[in-house]
Amino acid sequence: MQKVYKASRKSASALASPDKLSLVVTLTDNGMEYRQGLVSHRSELIPYNRINSVNVQQGPLQNTLDYGTVIVATGNDVEPIKLVDIENPYGLQQDLEDMMHQATSTAVVAPTTPASDAPSPSSQTPAAQTPEDELVKLAALRDQRIITPDDFNRKKQQLLGL
């Protein structure tokens, strides 16, 4: 998959600063890549599982002309990434959220073991996991940003029977 979003040519601020017109955001199977700059270039690839949230800021004129600022918060940045004057900001937000969900759902799914490879009952440990043990493990996965806080909360409610 590859989707490309570019800076809007309708924005007054983009027309005043050619550097802003160089913004290109590409969504690939590996993550979101954004590049900007005519004189000095900035390029970064952010895996979807490192993105915490995606928000859109859009004024009335921007809404009419279908461009705005997309704010991407990741665990690595002190400040979020601001993709200013991007075309179709809500489309980019939706695509990013879809890819984030897909990345977290594949990270949470445990691989299945074929019956022939399954350990014999005598080699399995007899101690069962308590809900508290599971919550500790899930909290560690959440803190490492392997699963989202929403995934953690859903599983916590399920384990606690809420």
PLY file of the C-alpha trace (Angstrom):
ply
format ascii 1.0
element vertex 162
property float x
property float y
property float z
element edge 161
property int vertex1
property int vertex2
end_header
0.00 0.00 0.00
1.18 3.51 -0.70
-0.88 6.68 -0.28
0.53 10.16 -0.77
-0.69 13.41 0.80
0.81 16.76 -0.17
0.80 20.34 1.03
-2.10 22.38 -0.26
-1.37 24.99 -2.91
-4.53 26.84 -1.80
-3.03 28.04 1.47
-1.84 31.65 1.70
0.94 30.66 4.12
2.16 27.92 1.78
2.28 30.33 -1.13
4.29 32.79 0.99
6.81 30.08 1.98
7.85 27.70 -0.84
9.41 25.43 1.80
5.91 24.59 3.05
4.87 23.51 -0.46
7.51 20.78 -0.38
5.73 18.77 2.36
4.90 15.23 1.21
3.45 12.53 3.49
3.56 8.95 2.24
1.77 6.08 3.98
3.47 2.75 3.29
3.19 -0.73 4.74
6.08 0.11 7.10
4.88 3.46 8.45
4.29 7.13 7.78
7.12 8.91 5.99
7.16 12.65 5.76
9.61 14.80 3.84
9.93 18.55 3.75
12.45 21.10 2.62
13.88 22.69 -0.46
17.23 23.89 0.88
17.62 21.71 3.94
15.67 18.47 3.88
13.93 16.69 6.71
12.75 13.15 6.28
11.49 10.67 8.85
9.79 7.28 8.82
7.50 6.62 11.79
6.19 3.07 12.33
2.42 3.01 12.89
2.78 1.30 16.27
4.77 4.33 17.52
1.95 6.79 16.77
-0.14 7.59 19.84
-2.74 9.96 18.38
-3.69 11.89 15.27
-5.66 15.16 15.41
-6.79 17.72 12.84
-6.93 21.50 13.24
-8.94 23.29 10.60
-10.47 26.77 10.35
-13.58 27.67 8.33
-11.64 28.67 5.18
-9.44 25.58 5.48
-12.56 23.44 5.85
-14.06 24.96 2.70
-10.84 24.45 0.72
-10.15 21.00 2.26
-6.76 21.51 3.89
-5.56 21.84 7.46
-2.96 20.88 10.03
-2.58 17.23 11.04
-0.92 16.75 14.44
0.77 13.37 14.98
1.86 12.52 18.54
4.43 9.76 18.95
6.18 8.32 21.98
9.58 9.49 20.71
8.86 13.19 20.33
8.68 15.80 23.06
6.52 17.86 20.72
4.08 16.35 18.24
4.75 16.46 14.51
2.70 19.20 12.82
1.92 18.61 9.16
0.80 22.14 8.24
-1.53 22.94 5.32
-1.91 19.32 4.21
-4.62 18.48 1.65
-7.49 16.24 2.79
-6.46 16.26 6.47
-9.38 14.09 7.62
-8.54 11.49 4.97
-4.96 11.38 6.26
-6.21 11.13 9.84
-8.55 8.24 8.98
-5.88 6.37 7.00
-3.36 6.78 9.84
-5.86 5.59 12.45
-6.71 2.56 10.28
-3.03 1.67 9.93
-2.42 2.24 13.66
-5.28 -0.11 14.50
-4.02 -2.69 12.03
-0.49 -2.47 13.48
-1.68 -2.89 17.08
-4.11 -5.71 16.27
-1.37 -7.73 14.57
1.02 -7.09 17.49
-1.52 -8.34 20.05
-2.54 -11.51 18.18
-0.60 -14.51 19.47
0.61 -17.01 16.90
-1.26 -20.29 16.84
0.65 -23.50 17.46
-0.25 -26.51 15.32
-1.41 -29.52 17.32
1.66 -31.56 16.31
3.99 -28.86 17.72
2.03 -28.31 20.93
3.83 -29.33 24.12
2.64 -32.47 25.81
0.41 -31.98 28.87
3.20 -33.25 31.14
5.61 -30.53 29.95
3.16 -27.67 30.55
3.45 -25.68 33.76
0.57 -26.42 36.12
0.32 -22.87 37.56
-2.41 -20.84 35.88
-2.04 -17.12 35.22
-4.07 -14.91 37.52
-5.82 -11.80 36.16
-3.31 -9.72 38.13
-0.38 -11.47 36.38
-1.99 -10.82 33.01
-2.56 -7.15 33.87
1.11 -6.72 34.83
2.17 -8.20 31.48
-0.32 -6.07 29.56
0.80 -2.93 31.40
4.39 -3.65 30.39
3.30 -4.05 26.75
1.37 -0.77 26.98
4.37 1.03 28.53
6.60 -0.29 25.72
3.95 0.99 23.25
3.46 -2.49 21.80
-0.28 -2.22 22.52
-2.37 0.94 22.76
-3.88 2.24 26.00
-7.32 1.44 24.53
-6.30 -2.20 23.93
-4.98 -2.37 27.49
-8.22 -0.94 28.96
-10.42 -3.32 26.93
-8.42 -6.35 28.06
-8.35 -5.09 31.66
-12.15 -4.79 31.70
-12.42 -8.25 30.20
-10.05 -9.78 32.79
-11.78 -8.04 35.69
-15.23 -8.95 34.39
-16.42 -5.32 34.19
0 1
1 2
2 3
3 4
4 5
5 6
6 7
7 8
8 9
9 10
10 11
11 12
12 13
13 14
14 15
15 16
16 17
17 18
18 19
19 20
20 21
21 22
22 23
23 24
24 25
25 26
26 27
27 28
28 29
29 30
30 31
31 32
32 33
33 34
34 35
35 36
36 37
37 38
38 39
39 40
40 41
41 42
42 43
43 44
44 45
45 46
46 47
47 48
48 49
49 50
50 51
51 52
52 53
53 54
54 55
55 56
56 57
57 58
58 59
59 60
60 61
61 62
62 63
63 64
64 65
65 66
66 67
67 68
68 69
69 70
70 71
71 72
72 73
73 74
74 75
75 76
76 77
77 78
78 79
79 80
80 81
81 82
82 83
83 84
84 85
85 86
86 87
87 88
88 89
89 90
90 91
91 92
92 93
93 94
94 95
95 96
96 97
97 98
98 99
99 100
100 101
101 102
102 103
103 104
104 105
105 106
106 107
107 108
108 109
109 110
110 111
111 112
112 113
113 114
114 115
115 116
116 117
117 118
118 119
119 120
120 121
121 122
122 123
123 124
124 125
125 126
126 127
127 128
128 129
129 130
130 131
131 132
132 133
133 134
134 135
135 136
136 137
137 138
138 139
139 140
140 141
141 142
142 143
143 144
144 145
145 146
146 147
147 148
148 149
149 150
150 151
151 152
152 153
153 154
154 155
155 156
156 157
157 158
158 159
159 160
160 161
